[in-house]
Amino acid sequence: MPLGDSAAYVEFSTTLDLDVNSVVQRLALAILKQKVPWIRDVVPALGGVALHFDLDHAELPAKPLEASLALVNENLKQSVAAKDAPGREVELPVCYEPEFALDLSEVAKKADLSPQDVTHRHVSGEYRVLMMGFAPGHAYMGGLDPKLAVPRRASPRAVVPAGSVAIANEQTVVYPYAISGGWNVIGRTPMVLFDATRARPSLLWPGDRVRFRAISRTRFLELQKNP
């Protein structure tokens, strides 16, 4: 299907399926590695992949939607067969102390757990970045303990502090900078999630496997000064 006049979206699933998501991530990488001159970017989503093309490129096919689908079909078989994980292993330090964990007490009540249990369950999991969205550097991660799968806040915040670690439903996120949001904030990392001046602006990328490590407030402030 078209996404505006300069992109095509090929969808494989309308619901979150982790196996489909893995294939989509490998598929996006395979197409990117081909360096097709008229393709500007390839973006994996939860259940599909978007191909953005350059309308002014001399090699743009007469029918870019059909050509995009052909590229997907050309790379799909190997992407399904491959078993390698496309991402890296990333560890993020997080302070779960009250001044940073704005919703921890409320989450604990909803989950019928103590705040310490919520923290323990959160740091015990391994998460996989399913897609980037909502804002640059904003990674949606699957792998949340089902016991922590609480709904979003009834009233979103106008501003969520940068680095806030939050949960909702079956996913966890880290807010890359101060933006609005309605997820339940249970901690904060001192790491800079997105910096446009870096060679790789986003700290996280689709397919990355992420673990959170609990740190003290003192350590948080140390790392904040020198992340």
VMD Tcl script that draws the C-alpha trace (Angstrom):
set ca {
  {0.00 0.00 0.00}
  {1.23 3.58 -0.60}
  {2.40 5.84 2.24}
  {1.84 9.24 0.71}
  {3.47 9.70 -2.70}
  {7.04 8.66 -1.87}
  {6.87 5.45 0.16}
  {5.38 1.98 0.07}
  {4.37 -0.13 3.07}
  {4.27 -3.92 2.89}
  {2.35 -5.44 5.79}
  {2.66 -9.00 7.07}
  {0.68 -8.81 10.33}
  {-1.82 -6.40 11.87}
  {-1.04 -7.64 15.40}
  {2.24 -8.00 17.26}
  {3.87 -11.32 16.38}
  {7.48 -11.59 17.57}
  {8.44 -14.08 14.84}
  {7.03 -11.80 12.14}
  {8.77 -8.83 13.75}
  {12.12 -10.64 13.60}
  {11.65 -11.41 9.92}
  {10.67 -7.79 9.21}
  {13.86 -6.52 10.86}
  {16.08 -8.91 8.89}
  {14.19 -8.05 5.71}
  {14.76 -4.32 6.19}
  {18.49 -4.87 6.71}
  {18.74 -7.10 3.65}
  {17.11 -4.46 1.44}
  {19.27 -1.69 2.90}
  {22.43 -3.69 2.16}
  {21.48 -3.82 -1.52}
  {21.95 -0.03 -1.69}
  {19.22 0.39 -4.31}
  {19.93 3.90 -5.67}
  {16.32 5.13 -5.72}
  {15.55 3.86 -2.18}
  {16.13 6.57 0.43}
  {15.39 4.49 3.54}
  {13.90 1.21 4.71}
  {12.01 1.30 8.02}
  {10.87 -1.83 9.87}
  {7.64 -1.52 11.87}
  {5.93 -3.98 14.23}
  {4.43 -6.09 11.45}
  {5.59 -4.60 8.17}
  {8.29 -2.67 6.37}
  {8.22 0.77 4.72}
  {10.36 1.60 1.69}
  {10.92 5.31 1.13}
  {11.98 6.31 -2.35}
  {13.42 9.37 -4.06}
  {10.89 10.79 -6.51}
  {13.59 12.81 -8.28}
  {16.07 9.98 -8.79}
  {16.89 9.19 -12.42}
  {16.59 5.45 -11.79}
  {13.18 5.60 -10.09}
  {11.02 2.90 -11.74}
  {7.87 3.92 -13.59}
  {5.86 1.93 -11.04}
  {7.68 2.35 -7.69}
  {5.01 0.51 -5.67}
  {5.37 -2.60 -7.79}
  {9.17 -2.27 -7.76}
  {9.14 -1.97 -3.97}
  {7.08 -5.14 -3.65}
  {9.51 -6.91 -5.99}
  {12.41 -5.89 -3.73}
  {10.57 -7.29 -0.72}
  {9.80 -10.57 -2.48}
  {13.39 -10.84 -3.69}
  {14.72 -10.68 -0.11}
  {11.88 -12.32 1.79}
  {12.86 -15.98 1.49}
  {16.36 -15.49 2.89}
  {14.98 -13.26 5.65}
  {12.52 -15.96 6.75}
  {15.19 -18.67 6.63}
  {17.83 -16.67 8.52}
  {18.00 -17.16 12.28}
  {20.59 -14.58 13.21}
  {19.54 -11.70 15.44}
  {20.08 -8.36 13.66}
  {20.76 -6.22 16.74}
  {23.33 -5.77 19.50}
  {23.27 -6.39 23.25}
  {22.80 -3.14 25.17}
  {22.77 -2.53 28.91}
  {21.07 0.59 30.26}
  {21.64 1.80 33.84}
  {18.39 2.90 35.49}
  {17.66 4.57 38.80}
  {14.36 3.36 40.24}
  {14.35 5.67 43.26}
  {11.12 7.64 43.95}
  {12.14 11.00 42.46}
  {12.67 9.29 39.09}
  {10.00 6.59 39.36}
  {6.96 8.85 39.10}
  {4.41 6.03 38.72}
  {6.13 3.15 40.49}
  {3.78 3.13 43.49}
  {0.70 3.22 41.26}
  {2.06 0.43 39.06}
  {2.77 -1.67 42.16}
  {-0.85 -1.24 43.31}
  {-2.27 -2.18 39.92}
  {0.00 -5.23 39.65}
  {-0.58 -6.24 43.30}
  {3.17 -6.15 43.94}
  {5.54 -4.15 46.11}
  {7.57 -1.40 44.40}
  {10.68 -3.54 45.00}
  {9.04 -6.47 43.20}
  {8.20 -4.25 40.22}
  {11.82 -3.10 40.00}
  {13.15 -6.65 40.37}
  {10.87 -7.98 37.63}
  {11.78 -5.12 35.31}
  {15.55 -5.58 35.64}
  {15.24 -9.37 35.39}
  {13.91 -9.30 31.82}
  {15.63 -9.19 28.46}
  {13.91 -6.90 26.00}
  {14.04 -6.68 22.23}
  {13.59 -3.43 20.32}
  {10.55 -4.10 18.12}
  {10.53 -0.79 16.27}
  {11.39 2.89 16.49}
  {8.52 5.31 16.53}
  {6.60 8.27 17.97}
  {9.81 10.32 18.15}
  {13.44 9.94 16.98}
  {15.28 7.47 19.21}
  {12.06 6.25 20.84}
  {12.33 2.44 20.98}
  {9.38 0.17 21.62}
  {10.61 -2.96 23.42}
  {8.89 -6.30 23.94}
  {9.63 -8.85 26.66}
  {7.95 -7.21 29.64}
  {6.97 -9.53 32.50}
  {3.22 -10.20 32.04}
  {2.65 -9.26 35.69}
  {3.79 -5.71 34.84}
  {1.50 -5.34 31.83}
  {-0.58 -2.49 33.26}
  {-2.55 -0.08 31.05}
  {-1.40 3.42 30.18}
  {-2.07 6.30 32.55}
  {-5.60 7.67 32.42}
  {-4.15 11.18 31.98}
  {-1.00 11.59 29.85}
  {1.70 13.97 31.05}
  {2.39 17.11 29.04}
  {6.11 16.55 29.62}
  {7.87 13.31 30.54}
  {11.52 13.88 31.57}
  {14.23 12.73 29.18}
  {15.52 9.25 29.94}
  {12.34 8.15 31.70}
  {11.86 4.39 31.62}
  {8.19 3.53 31.31}
  {5.86 0.57 30.83}
  {2.40 0.00 29.40}
  {0.55 -3.11 28.29}
  {3.24 -5.61 27.22}
  {6.06 -3.21 26.35}
  {8.63 -0.89 27.87}
  {10.12 2.31 26.44}
  {12.71 4.96 27.26}
  {11.78 8.54 26.45}
  {14.70 9.97 24.41}
  {14.05 13.56 25.51}
  {11.41 15.61 27.32}
  {8.16 15.01 25.41}
  {4.54 14.28 26.21}
  {3.50 10.72 27.00}
  {1.04 8.52 28.84}
  {3.13 5.49 29.80}
  {3.83 4.61 33.45}
  {7.23 5.97 34.49}
  {9.09 3.57 36.82}
  {12.66 4.88 36.57}
  {15.15 6.98 34.62}
  {18.41 6.39 32.81}
  {21.22 8.98 32.62}
  {22.15 7.77 29.12}
  {21.47 9.99 26.11}
  {19.12 8.00 23.89}
  {19.27 10.28 20.85}
  {21.88 12.79 19.73}
  {21.78 14.00 16.13}
  {25.49 14.92 16.27}
  {26.61 11.31 16.86}
  {27.66 9.04 14.00}
  {24.85 6.74 15.12}
  {22.28 9.21 16.54}
  {20.02 6.63 18.19}
  {21.45 4.57 21.04}
  {18.91 1.80 20.36}
  {17.96 0.22 17.04}
  {15.41 -2.39 15.90}
  {16.53 -5.86 16.92}
  {18.75 -4.72 19.80}
  {18.50 -6.85 22.94}
  {18.29 -4.62 25.99}
  {18.79 -5.25 29.70}
  {18.27 -2.71 32.47}
  {20.66 -2.46 35.44}
  {19.53 -0.79 38.67}
  {21.80 1.99 39.97}
  {21.73 4.38 42.93}
  {20.87 8.05 42.75}
  {24.55 8.90 43.36}
  {25.64 6.76 40.43}
  {22.87 8.26 38.29}
  {24.20 11.78 38.90}
  {27.77 10.66 38.16}
  {26.76 9.13 34.84}
  {24.55 12.10 33.99}
  {27.62 14.33 34.17}
  {29.71 11.90 32.12}
  {27.39 9.44 30.33}
}
mol new
graphics top color blue
foreach p $ca { graphics top sphere $p radius 0.5 }
foreach p [lrange $ca 0 end-1] q [lrange $ca 1 end] { graphics top cylinder $p $q radius 0.2 }
display resetview
